[in-house]
Amino acid sequence: MSEKNAEIMAGLVIREGVNGRRTYSVAAKRALVELCKGPGVSVAGTALAHGINANLLRRWIVKYSDAKALSVTGTSRKAAATVLVPVTTPMPRSTRPSAGVDSYIEIIFAAATIRLRGSVDVRVFGLVLDCLAQRA
């Protein structure tokens, strides 16, 4: 254990209550947070080495440092600036046939020919097919 870690350990707990709750030194909390900012430092490993809960240390990190500068593993990272980029999509082709072309759908069903042009009401078309099916 390095001198710095021994110093942090010595000043970490200010007092321990009857119910087992501990009061921690603010300076020691900040020192542990700074220790966690190092590259490749494990927050859980640091907490274990100093005898505290990893969730408690994570709360101290949020409280005593810029939380946006820390990644999930506790390593230091500069926050990237958000840049909005305009998105354009090609316009969809018209679903209507061009003026010079006569398009249609032709269905031969139960000895009848059904020719559909333009927009079709689905309910009416279903009724027509039901009538033809009953006659067949």
Summary of the structure (lengths in Angstrom):
residues: 136
radius of gyration: 36.2
end to end distance: 92.2
largest distance: 97.0
contacts: 259
relative contact order: 0.09
helix: 41%
strand: 14%
